[in-house]
Amino acid sequence: MWGKVSSAGAVLGQIAKSVGMTEAAYEACIDDQKGLEALNARTAQHDKDGVDSTPTFFVNGKRHEAPLTLAEVAQALRAPRKS
């Protein structure tokens, strides 16, 4: 889908439509300045934390990267919290 596109917005609009989003709802998302600011703040925090792949989880301040088994996730969640 991304091959050689002239407009990322057009491709994103197609994706939005394919999952049932109306054009008005899509445009509202694209024009949402507060949403953009929140996304930029999260991206900056991810950069600060060194997140460079997904999924990356932080549990009790410890970084965990994929691939994780369900048992590894459960173990991380059960680990004692550091004060």
C-alpha positions in Angstrom: 0.0 0.0 0.0 2.8 2.5 0.8 5.0 1.6 -2.3 5.1 4.8 -4.2 2.4 7.1 -3.0 2.1 10.8 -3.8 0.1 11.5 -0.7 0.3 9.8 2.7 -2.9 11.6 3.6 -4.8 9.8 0.8 -3.5 6.4 1.9 -4.4 7.2 5.6 -7.8 8.3 4.4 -8.3 5.0 2.6 -7.2 3.0 5.7 -9.7 5.1 7.9 -12.5 4.4 5.4 -11.7 0.7 5.4 -12.2 0.5 9.1 -15.5 2.3 9.0 -14.4 5.9 9.8 -16.3 8.6 8.1 -14.5 11.3 6.1 -15.7 13.9 8.6 -14.3 11.9 11.6 -11.0 11.4 9.7 -10.7 15.1 8.9 -11.4 15.9 12.6 -8.6 13.7 13.6 -6.2 15.2 11.1 -7.1 18.7 12.2 -6.9 18.0 16.0 -4.1 20.3 17.2 -4.3 19.1 20.8 -4.1 15.5 19.6 -1.0 16.4 17.5 0.6 18.0 20.5 -0.1 15.0 22.7 1.3 12.7 20.1 4.5 14.8 19.7 4.9 14.8 23.5 4.7 11.0 23.7 7.1 10.7 20.8 9.6 13.0 22.6 9.2 10.9 25.7 9.8 7.7 23.7 13.0 9.3 22.3 14.1 10.3 25.7 13.5 6.7 27.0 15.4 5.2 24.0 12.3 3.4 22.6 13.2 2.5 19.0 10.9 -0.5 18.4 7.5 -1.8 19.2 6.3 -3.2 21.3 8.4 -1.9 24.1 7.0 -2.1 27.6 8.1 -0.5 30.9 7.0 -2.4 34.0 8.0 -0.8 37.3 10.6 1.2 35.5 12.2 -1.7 33.8 12.3 -1.9 30.0 11.1 -5.0 28.2 11.3 -5.5 24.4 9.6 -7.9 22.1 9.5 -10.8 21.6 8.1 -11.6 25.0 6.2 -14.7 25.9 3.1 -14.4 28.0 5.1 -16.1 30.9 7.7 -13.3 30.7 5.1 -10.6 30.8 3.5 -12.3 33.8 6.9 -12.6 35.5 7.6 -8.8 34.9 4.2 -7.9 36.4 4.7 -10.1 39.5 8.2 -8.7 40.1 8.5 -6.6 43.3 8.2 -2.9 42.7 11.3 -0.9 43.5 10.7 2.2 45.7 
